[in-house]
Amino acid sequence: MINEELFEESMNACKSVADKVEESDEDFTAIEVKMMVEEELGYGLDKKEMLVLALTFKHIDNVFAGEENDAISEMIYQ
């Protein structure tokens, strides 16, 4: 199960980015929002690394989207 501290860190970063997106008049793409979250977390990934990570996770989501049994995909996110 996810560590409570990591969960709180994630929630704080997402809330901060959501506030910034809400204040802006811009329409952000999913990758731009993910990059904003990464910047908020301060993990130091560059744009290329973020793109590779986002595309990889999207591919994993697509692979498991057709699965009738969600147990495998749930296992990946634990």
N, C-alpha and C positions, 0 to 999 in steps of 0.2 A: 504494500500500500504506500501511497505517496507520503513523504515526510511533511508534517504540518508546516514546518518552516519554509520548505520549498513551495508548498501550496500558497502560503501567505505572500511570499515574494512574487510568485506568478500573478496572483490576484492584484497586488499593488501595482505591478507594472502594467497590467491590462487596464486597470482603472485610470491610471495616469494617462495612458495613450488614448483611451476612450474620451477622457476630458479634452485632450488636445484636438482630437478629431472633431468632437462636438463644437469646439470653439472656432474651428476653421471653416471657411466657405468652400474649401477644396474637396473634390471627390478623390478619395484615396483608393488605390488598388490593394488587393489582398497582400501582395508582396511588400508594398510600401508600409502597410500597417504592421506586418511581421518585422520589417526592418526597424520601425519605430519602437516596437516592443524590445527587440534586441538591444537597441541603443539605450533604452530605459534600464534594462537589466545590466548593461555594461559588460557584456561578455567579450567584446572586442572582435566579433566576426566582421569581415569586410563584406561588401555588396555581393561579390562573387560567391563567397562561402554561404551567405544567407540564401542566395538563389539556389545553389546546389542543395542545401538542406531543405528548403521549401519544396523544391521539385521532387526530391526523394520522398518526403513525407506525403506529398500529393500522390505519387506513384503507389506508395504503400496503401493509402486510402482507397485508390482505384482498384488495387488487387483484391482488397478485402470487401469492397462494396458489393460484389456479386456473391459473396459467401452467405449461405443461409445460416450458418452457425457463427455467431458473433464472438464466440469464446476466444478464437484465435486473435482477432483484432483487438479485443479487450486486453489480451495478454501482452500485446505489443506496447500498449499505453500504460501498463503498470510498472 
